[in-house]
Amino acid sequence: MFSISDSIKTPARMQPCTPERLNAALDSQQVYDTCQEIARRLAEVKEGTRTREAFEAEKSQLKADNLPVVCFHALFSDGYRHNQSAVPSGLSIYDVDHLEEAPRAYYFNKVAGREAELGINLAHVTPSSEGIRLVFEVPQGMTLAEAQRWMAQQLGDDTYDGTVKDLARCSFVVCRDYVLYYDEEELFKEREASEPMTIRTNDSPFCAPVLPSADDADAAFEETFDGIPYPQIVRALEELLGGVPAQGARNNFIFSMACYLRYVCDDNPQWIAQVLPRYGEEEQKFQSTVRSACNRPQTKTVPDLVKRVLSLARQQQQLGEMLQASGLQASEPPTMPERLPKFVRLITKNVPEHLRPAVAMGVFPALGAHCKDVWFRYIDNARVEPSFMNVLVAEMSSGKSCVNEPINAIMADIKERDTKNRRLMQEYKEQYDTCPSDQQKPERPKGLAVQWVKADMTPAAFVQLMADAEGRFLYTRMDEIGMLNQLRTNGKGNNVTEILRLAYDCGDYGQERVGTKSVSECVEVRWNWNASTTPGKCRKFFADAMLDGTLSRITFCTIRTDDDRMPVYGIYNEKFQQEVQEQVKNLSEAKGYIESKKAHALAAAMVEENRQYAALADDDTYRELSYRATLSAFKRGMVLYLLGGQKWTREIEDFVRWSFHYDMWCKMWIFGEKMRRAMDLDKAAVLPGRRNLMELLQDTFTLDDLNTVRRAQGMTGDGRALLCKWMQRGYCTYSSATQKYTKSPQFVETHQQKAA
């Protein structure tokens, strides 16, 4: 598999490329219009009415703003276009740019008829319309660089692009008219993929050698500008200039980069040479280009583009820091803190290290079941109770039963009380059945609460057990998530997600019946539970609950290890149970409103951090899931606060933060992509039909005004191509003095007539 994205500006939105996605991009009207606009401006260059330098800059901007990108080299395990998570696809690209002959003539003279021989799956004219791109299968045993060298030899090309060996290198999509050859079946066939790998290339800013002059051999420059590392600034500038160029356009690109870097490198060519990549250019030519840029007259005011670059670089830096803190990019879930709260240390001590996260997360439903009439105030002033639902998602035979013994130790006191109450309830039933007449029937006893219940119960039994519990939490442990379907909502269907949402919120639930022996009760649902399953079954079970809030209320955990040896557990004896019960007693004795100012402060800080991360990453899925994940983490912190004798510690704070990031990692791993697709479909379903955009603009407007209107209508990309089309058709005119567009009298008159 390889990857596709709507834009080069969104490196965090790389999706697996399917035939449907690629064909939709090839047939996109926006892609077609952009390719035509680039071709029109190239024609002006050849006519002498537009400079090559202006064309290169405009072409880069048009591509960056309007064209999707495909990374044929790799699929990215975390959805981010970077080498750290790249899984090679087995494909490579070969670019031939700035051809002396027409690209189509080059193709038919050198390539046509040899596609099978050369392993070519796709060939097309490049967006510049000055070159061709070949997508071919890497010959067995070759690296990307070796494969491209091999292709150059097959085509007799001595000037091939030898730097396109970065797994994260992407290509702009072109319109269908530019496609010269396309074998869809071969392009999308399954190939053997390697594990994610990290590679370092000559066009990486960290690998480019700096060759200062002899006079400045010992020169040392700052590594950051206003706190932003220079490599981050360089990447942001590359992005806003349209991405790393192909061979033939690199000299102009280096010149443009150097011109802008002068404003953050003290106009020093040696400093610029230290931070600017070579992009495969010869060192002597590179140094000459940088010096030429520094010799060019410079404005005193900082260009708007440089300001945008610094703003983007700072955002990307913050996003990177948040990504590292969250652990979402990692292939493995976040590691537990070394220093754990006292109770977590105790409850996990008898399990191997790789099972401890699952146990630490899985015991909270049982702990919450010990609380009665205990509540907390969340940062939005909502009243919340220790309601927990936990699903352990892991492969078969991975040790999912590791949570059973710790839960047994926690629930020992409740199980003992339940056994007594079940016996008394059974005696009542026997007495009731043996009574000769209704007048002698005994009344149902009060206070016989049974908390540890089975999943196999009817709604009536569920309501009756809840009423008998008198405000206590019911608790259920299930070996498989599908057992939840044994409890049906009023007998309608198999989906119990309504009850699950009520259980988290402690909402009202019940039933009304006219029969004298029927259960008629309305209760607040207090039901904590544990379940386990495999990843596939988990996704299938919650397939219809992507957007109804069920997933955000449930806490997920997993088991990850490369060690296939049988795990060895510690001894769960009476001493262990007594130690657990001594601390659990603090939960049973707690009553009423419990407050911790430090827990409140931590929750508020986490909410703000998550809000910033979601905005920087432009990830609606993360934002939606993070709200209640933060609330659940807060409740875990409050339970640990009670277990520790109402003392807040740094260990509790570290555990709360870790538990949030761990829960979010699991959710994004299991449901992230499915939720993104569901949210995209949901948004698309509510978008109204497209309106006349000109109607939404003032008589005089700017490009920014148009882009604002486009975004409000759910459109992406830049409106430059649309404005060109409007001017060609006489809808509006442009003033270079004011840099504004004005609706033409003809359009206004026609529009007013139609409106009338």
N, C-alpha and C positions, 0 to 999 in steps of 0.2 A: 504494500500500500504506500501511497504518497499523499501529500497534503495540499490543501487549497485554502485560500483566505479571501475575503471580500476586498481587502486592501492591504498594501504594504505597511500602512500606518497602524495596523492592529496586529502586532506580532503575537498577541495572546489569544488569537482567534483562529489558529490553524486547525482545520478539520480534516478527517480522512476524505480524500477525493474519491468520488463515485462517478460513474459515467453520467448520471443525471446532473450532478453539480457541474462537471466540466462542460457538458453540452449546453447547459443553461448559460454558462459564462460565455461560451463561444457564440451563442445566438443572442446575447444581450444587446439591446438597442444602444445602451450607453457605451459599451465596448466598441460597437460599430462606429458610432458618432465620433468617439475619441480617435480611433484609427484614421478616420477620414480627415479629421481636423489636423492631425499630425502630418498626414500626406499633403494636405493643402499648404501648410506652412513650409514643408520641405520644398514644394514646387516654387514657393516665393524665394527660397534660398537660391535655387537653381536659376531663377529669373533675375537675381541680383537685387530684389526689393527687400530682402530680409537678411541680416547677418547670420553666419553660422553660429556665432557665440550666443546670439539671442535665441536662435532655434533650439540649440542644445538645452538651454535653461528652460524654455517653454515646454519642450518635449518632456523633460524630466518632471516638471510640475503636472502636466496633463496626465502622464502615466500614473504618478503617485496619487492623484486626486480621483481618478476615474476607473482604473483598470484593476481587476482582481489579480492575484498572484498564485502561481502553483510552484510548490517545491517538489520537483520530480525526484530529487535525491533521497528524500527521507520522509518518514512519518514521525511525528513528535509525541512522545508518550504522555506529556503533560499539557499539550496544546500550545506550547510556547515555541516560537521559531528561534531555537538556539542549539548549538552543537551538543550541549550537555545531555539533552534528552532525545537526540536524533537516532532513529532506528533506520539504517540504510534500506532503501527500497529495491536495490538491484538495478536502478536506472541511472543514466547519466545524460547530461545535455552537452551539445557541441554547438557553439555559436560561431558564425562566420559573418562579420560585420563590415560595413563600408566597402561593399563589393564594387569593382570597376564595371562589371556587367550587371544586368538586371538580376535580382535574386531568383526569379523564376527560371531565367535562362541558366543560371549557375546550377540550380537544382536539376533541371532536365538534362543538362550536359554531364554532370558528375555523379548524380545520385539516383535518378529515376531508373527503376528496374532492378536496383541493387538493394532494395529495402530489406528483403529477407536475408540476403547475404550479410548485410551490415547490422542486422538486428534492430532496424529502425522501426519504431512504433508510431511516431508522430513527427511531422515536419511542417514548418510554417514560416512565412515571412515574419520578420521581427516587427514590433510596433513602429520602429523608425522607418520601415519600408525600405531600408537600405541593406538588409542582411537576411540570413535564414537561421533557423534554430532546428537542430535535430535532437530528438529524444530517442535514445537507444538503450538496449540492454547491455549492462556491463559484462564483457566476456568473463567466463569462469576463471577465478583466481586473480583477477586484476583489481587494482585500486581505482578510484575515480581518475586520478592523474594518469595512470597507465592506460586506462580505457580511452581517455581523450587523446593521448599521444598515439594510441593505436588507430583511432578514427582519423586523425590527421594524416597518418601514413597511408591509410586506405584511400583518402581523397587527394593525396599529393599536396597537402597544405603545409608549408613551412612556417607559417605565421599564426598557428592556432593559439587559442586563448588558454594558456597553460595555468591560469590561476583559478579556474572554475572547479575547485576540488573541495569547496566548503560544503558540508552536508546541509547547512542552513541557507545556502544560496537559492534564491527563488527567481522565477521568470514571470514576466507580465503576460497575461492572457491576451490573445488577439481575436479579431472577429473571424467568423466562419470563412469569409472570402479570402483570408490570408492563409488558410490551411492548404497545404500541398499534398499531404498524405496522412491518413489517420486509420490505424488498425486498432479499433476499440477493444477487441477481444484480447489481443496481445498486450496492449498497454495496461489493461487492468487484471491480467492473469496473476495468480498467486505465485510469489517468488519467495525463496528462502531468505529471511531477514536476520541480520545479526543483532546482537544485544546493543542497547544504547551505548554510544562511545563518545569520548571527547577527543576532538582533533584540533590541532593548531596549524594555521595556515599562514603563508607569507603575507596575505592581505589582512591579517589580524593586527590591530594597532599595538598589540603586546609583543608581536614577533618581528615587526619591521625594524631593521637595524638603523641606528642613527649614525651618520657619518659627518660629524662637525669638522670644520676646518681646523688646521693645526693650531691657529691662535685661540680657538675656543674648545680645545680638546678636553679641558677640565670644567667646562661650563656646566652649571647645575641650575635647573629651573624648578619652579613650583609644580607640584603634582596636581593641584586643584585650583579652580578659579571660583572664588566666592563659595568655597566648600564643595563644589561639584568636581569630581575627578575629570580630567581632560578626556580620557577614553569615552566617558559618558557623553561629553559635549560633542565629540567627534561622531558618535553613533547617532545622536539627535540631528546633527547637521546633515549627515548622510541621508537620514530619513526624510527631512524636509526638502532636500535637493533631489529626491526621487529615487534614492537607493544607489548602491554601487554600480557604476556604468559598465558596459561591455567593452571589449577591446576596441580601440579606435576612438573612443570618446573619453578616455581616461585622462589625457593631458588637460583638456578643457575642464574636466571635473576637478582635478587636483588644483588647477588655477583658481576655480571658484571657491573651493574649500579653503585654500590659503588666504584668499582675499577676505573671507569672513573671519577666519581664525586670527587675523591681525588684531582684531578688536579685543581679543582675550589673551593674546600672547605678546602684548607690548610691542606689536609691529616688529618682532624679532624673527628673522628667517630661521635662525638656528633653533629657536624655541618651537616654531611651527614645525620644522623638520623632525623634532623630537616627538611630537604628539600626532602627526599626520601619517597615516598608513601610506605605503608605496603603491598599492593597488596593482602590483605586477609591473610597474614602470621601472625602467633602468634608473639606477641611482643618479647618474650624471644628469639625465634629462629631468628627473624629479627635482633635484636641487636647483636646476636652472629655472624650472617652472615656479618654484616657491620664491626664488629671488625676483623673478619677473613680477609676481603678484605683489611683493613688498615694494617694488619700485613704482607701482601704479599710484596715482594721486588718491589720497584717502580723505573721505569726508570726516568732519569733526564730530558729527552726531552718530551715535550707534544705530545702524540700520535696524528696521523693525524685524527683519528675519533673524538677526542675532539675538534680539530680545526674545523672540519666539523659541529659538533654539535653547537658550538658557532656561526658559520656563519649562519646555518639554524635557530637557535633561534633568532638571530638578524633580519633576514629576516621576520620571523613569527611575531616578535614584531612590526616591521615597518608595516607589512601588517595589523595587528590588529589595530594599531593606525589609519591607513588610512581607514580601514573598519568603524571604529567608527566615523571618521570625515565625511565619505561619507554617512553614514546612510543606505548603501545598505543591510546590514544584518537585519535591523529593519523591523518589520512587518507593520509598518506605515511609510509614507513618512517623510522626514526631516521637523522639525518644523520651521516655519518662524522666523526670528530674531525678538527680542522684539523691537528694535529700527529700524524703517523703513525710507527710503527716504521720503521726504516731499510729493511728488506726490503719491507714493504708499499708504501712510497713508491716503491721501484724497480720493483716488479712492476706497479704501476698507472699509471706515468707516461705510457705510450703510448696510453692509452684516454681518451675523453672523460669528463668528470666524472660524468655520470649512469650510466656503466657501471662506475665504479671499485668500488662496493660489491659488485657481482656478481663481479668479478675477485678482490677481496680475500678474499671468502668461498670462492670456487671453487678456489683454488690449493692448499688444505690437503690434499686427498687425494693430490695429486702430491708434496707436501712430505713427508707421512707415509710415502710409499713409499720414501723414502731412508733411513729408520731401520731398523736391524737390531739386535736384542737391546737395544733402548732401552725403558725403562719408567719410569713415574712412580708415586708413591703419592698417591692422592686423599685427601681429608679424612676419609673413612670407613675409611682404611687399605687400601682395595682397590687391587690392582695393575692399572694401566691402561697401554695402549700407544697410540701415535699413529694410531688407526684413525679414518678420516673417510669419510663418504658425503655427497655434496652434490648437490642437485637445484636447478637454475636454472629458475624458473617465471616465464614472461613471455609476452606476446601474440606472435602470429606476426610475423615481420619486425621484431622489436624489437632485434636485435643480440645474440642469445644466443651466437653464435660468438665473442664478444669474449674468452672465457676460453681459446680454443684456442692462440693464439700464446704467451701467458704460460706455459701448461702445457707447450708444446713446449720452451720455453727451460729450464724446470725439469727436464724429463725427458730432456734431451739426452744426459747421461752414461749413463742407464739404456738409452735407445734404442740407443746405440752398442754397449753391451755385449750387449744382446739380439740385435742383428743378427749379431754374431760367434757367439753361442751357438746361434742358430737355424741358422746355416750348418753348424756342427759337428754339431748334432742331425740335420739333413737328410743329412749324409754318413753318419752312423751308420745311419739308416734305409735308405739305398741299399745300404750294405754288408751290412746284415742281410738285405735282400730278395734279394741276389745270391748269398748263401752257399748251397752245394749241399746241405748237411745241417745238422740241428739241432746236431750236436756242434761244428760250426765257427761257430755263431752268436755274434757278439760280445756282450759284456755292455753293458747300457745305461750310458752314461758318467755319472759323478757330477759334480755342481757346475755343470751347464749350466742355470743359472737363467734363465728368461725371465719378466720381471716385467710388461711392458706387453702385456696379452693382450686378445683380442677377447671380446665378450660371447657370441658364438656358439660355445659349447663344451658338451660333455656333462658330466654329473657326474663321469664317470671322468677326463676330461681335466682338469677343474677340480682334482680330488684329486691327480692326477699332477703338474700344474704347481705345486701348493702344496707337494708333497713335494720337487720339484726345487728350489724356491726356498730351502729349508733355513732357514726362519725369516724370510725377507724378505717384504715385502708385494707381492702382485700388484696391478696397477693397470689399470683399464678406463675408457675414455672413450666415452660413448654420446651420439649426437645426439638420441635419443628415449628416454624412460623405459621404453617398452614393450619395448625390446631386452633388458631384464632377464629377460623371460620366456623368452629363448632358453636360459637356464640353468635347468633344471627340477630340483626336489629329487627325486632318485632316480626321475625320469621320471613322477612323480605330479602331474598338473595343471599349471597355468601359474603358480601362486603361488610366488614365490621368497622371500617374506618371512622364512621360517625361516632361510635362509642369510644374509639381510641382518642379522638379529639376531645370529647367530653371528659375523658379520664384525665388528660393532661391539665385541662382547665378547671377540673372539679365542677363541671356543669351539671345542670338538672337533667334527670332522665327518669322515666317511669312508665306506668301503664294504668289505664282505667278499665275495670271490668265490672259487669253487673252481677255476676254470680257470687253467692255468699261465701263460697269456698275458694274463689279466685283471688289472686294477689292484685290489690289496687294500692299502689304506693308511688310516691314521687320522691326521689332521693337525689342527693348530690353524689355524682360518680367519683368514688375514690378507689382506684384500682391500679396498682403497680404490678408490672409483670416483666419476666425475662423470656426470651425466645432465642433460638439459634437456627441457622440455615446456611445454605451455600450461596455464593454471589448470584448465580443464575436464577435460583428459585426466589431469591430476595427481590431481584428486579422484576420478575414475573408477578410476584404477589402484589407488589405496589405499583404495577404498570399503570393502573387507572387512578393513582393517587399522587401524580407528579405535582399538581398545582392546587390541591385542596388543603394544604397545611399539615397533612398527616406526617410527612417525612421530617418536617422541621421540628415537630414535637417529640420525635423518637430519637434516642441516642444510639449510635452505632459504634461497634468496636470490631476488631478483627484479630487474627493470629497470623503472623508472618515469620517464617524461618526457612533457612536452607538446610537445617539439620534434620535428617530423616530418622535419627535414632529415637527409640522409645523414651519419652520424658519420664524422669524419676521425681516423684513427689515426696514431700515431707510427711510426717505422721500427724493425722488429725485426731488427737486424743482428747480426753476429758479436760486436761490442763489447757489445751488450746481453746476449747469451747468456753471454759470459765474466763479466760483472758478476754475473749471476744465479748462475752456477756457483761463483763464489768464495765466496758465502755459503752455497749449498746444501752445499758440501763440509763445513761444520760439522755438518750432519745425518748425513752418511755416516760421519764420523769419531767421532761420539758412541757410547758403549757403556755398557751397564749401567744402574744406577739413577741418575736425574737428579733433583735436589731443588732447589726454590726456596721458601724460607720465605715470601717475599712473595706468591708465587703461591698458596700454601696459605691465607694470611691473607685474600687477596682472595676466593678461592672460598668460604671459610667465611662471610665477610661477605655475599656474594651469596646464598648459600643462606638465610641468616637474613632478608635483605630480601625474598626471594621468598616465604618462608613467611609473613611478616607481610602481604605484599600479598595473597596468596591467601586468607588468613583474613579480612582486611578487605573484600575484594571478594566473598567467598563464591563463589569461582570454582574449582571442582574441576578443570576443564579446564586452566586456567593452571597449577595446582599440579602436575598429573601431567606436563605437558610441560616444566615448568621444571627438574625434577630432572636429567634427562640433558642438557638444553640448557646447564645450568651446567657439567656435566662436560665437554661438548664445548668450551665456551668456555675452561675450564681447560686442556684439551689444546692448544688453539690458542695460548694464552699460553705453554705450555712449549715448543712448537715455535719460536715467535718468540724465546724465551729462548735456545734452542740456536743459532738462526740469528745472534743477536747476540753470540755468544761467551760465552754463559751470564752475561749481564748483564741484570738486571731494570731496566726504565726506566718512567717515568711514561707514556710513549707506549704501551708494551705494556699497561699496566693500563687505560688509557683505551680502547684497541682491544678488549681482552677484554670490558669492560663493554658497549661498543657492539655487538660481535658477538653477545653474548647477547641484547640487546634487539632487535637487527635480526632474528635468527633467530626469536625469539618473535613478533615482529610478523608475519613471513611465515607462521608456522604458524597463528596465530590468524586471519589474513586468509584463508588457504586452507581450513583445517579446523576453525576454532573452533566454528562453529555445528553442523556435522555431528558433531563430537565431543561437544558438549553433549547433543545429542539421543540419541546412542548411549549415553552414560553414564547419562542419565535412564532409558532403556529397560532398560539393564543392571541398574540399581538396582531398578527396578520388578519385574524378573523374579525377584529373590531375596527380595523382601519376603514374609513369611508372611501368611496370612490374618489379618484383624483379630481381636483378642482383646477380651474383655469388659474394658474399661478399669478398671471398678470393682474387678475382681479384683486388679489390679496396685497398688491403693492401700491404705494403712493404713486402719483403721477411722475415724480422724480425719485429715483432710488439708486442704491449702490449694489455692488456684487454681494457684500455682506448681508444686505437686506434680503436679497433673493435666496442666499444660502440659509438664512434664518427661516424663511417661509418653507423652503424645501424640507428642512429638518422637522418642522412642525407638521408637515404632511407625511412624515415617515420615510422620506427619501434620503439617500446617502450620496456622497460624492460632492463635487464642486459644480457650480452652475455656469462656468465660463462657456462651455460648448453650447449650452442652451441659449445664452445671451447672443452668441455669434449667429445662431439660427434665427433668433428673433430679429436681429438687425438685418440679416440677409432678406428676410421676408417683410421688412418695413414696419415691424411692430414697435420699434423703439430706436432712438438715436443715442450716440455717445459723445460726451464732451470731455476731451482730454484735459481741458483747463480745470474743470471741477471734478473730473473722474467720476461722473455720475451719468446715469442713463435716464432718458425721458421718453415717456410714451408718445408715440407719433400721433398727430391729429387724426390720421385715418383710423388708427386703432381705437382712439377715444370715441370718435364719431360712431364707428361700427358697434363698439361695445355699448355705448349709451342707447343706440337704437334697439339693440337686442335686449338690454335691461328694461327699456321702456315697454 
